[in-house]
Amino acid sequence: MTVYYAQRLDPDGEIRPFIKIGYSKNPDVRMRGLMAALLATEPGNATTEAARHSEFEDLRVKGEYFRAEEPLLTHVRELMERPSDEEDEIIMHEAPFGFIVCAGCEAGPMNGHMHLRV
């Protein structure tokens, strides 16, 4: 299982200002069902997800949705930047809905990948 961090898209493709924290066996498939852009993942299960929900409780909007603010943004950035290994090889995920580039990013758009928009 994997804990994922995603942003949902409005029907016009605009990103909503919330981050969903959930868990799934296959986050990429889950994103298609949610019409969401996958930001980052970490190994975990329902217990890990519940711990993250508690950790970011002050940012909770409703259910599994949290305002895209600090310290959640820092946590997501750290997950996106950590080195990968064979068991957890997807860190930056392919963006299914185009590019999302973070403000002030020195790397620029990474072809087929996304950055957290802040």
Secondary structure in CASP SS format (residue, H / E / C, confidence):
PFRMAT SS
TARGET T0000
AUTHOR 0000-0000-0000
METHOD secondary structure of the structure
MODEL  1
M C 1.00
T E 1.00
V E 1.00
Y E 1.00
Y E 1.00
A E 1.00
Q E 1.00
R E 1.00
L E 1.00
D C 1.00
P C 1.00
D C 1.00
G C 1.00
E C 1.00
I E 1.00
R C 1.00
P C 1.00
F E 1.00
I E 1.00
K E 1.00
I E 1.00
G E 1.00
Y E 1.00
S E 1.00
K C 1.00
N C 1.00
P H 1.00
D H 1.00
V H 1.00
R H 1.00
M H 1.00
R H 1.00
G H 1.00
L H 1.00
M C 1.00
A E 1.00
A E 1.00
L E 1.00
L E 1.00
A E 1.00
T E 1.00
E E 1.00
P E 1.00
G C 1.00
N C 1.00
A H 1.00
T H 1.00
T H 1.00
E H 1.00
A H 1.00
A H 1.00
R H 1.00
H H 1.00
S H 1.00
E H 1.00
F C 1.00
E H 1.00
D H 1.00
L H 1.00
R E 1.00
V E 1.00
K E 1.00
G C 1.00
E C 1.00
Y E 1.00
F E 1.00
R E 1.00
A C 1.00
E C 1.00
E C 1.00
P C 1.00
L H 1.00
L H 1.00
T H 1.00
H H 1.00
V H 1.00
R H 1.00
E H 1.00
L H 1.00
M H 1.00
E H 1.00
R C 1.00
P C 1.00
S C 1.00
D E 1.00
E C 1.00
E C 1.00
D E 1.00
E C 1.00
I C 1.00
I C 1.00
M C 1.00
H C 1.00
E E 1.00
A C 1.00
P C 1.00
F C 1.00
G C 1.00
F C 1.00
I C 1.00
V C 1.00
C C 1.00
A C 1.00
G C 1.00
C C 1.00
E C 1.00
A C 1.00
G C 1.00
P C 1.00
M C 1.00
N C 1.00
G C 1.00
H E 1.00
M C 1.00
H C 1.00
L C 1.00
R C 1.00
V C 1.00
END
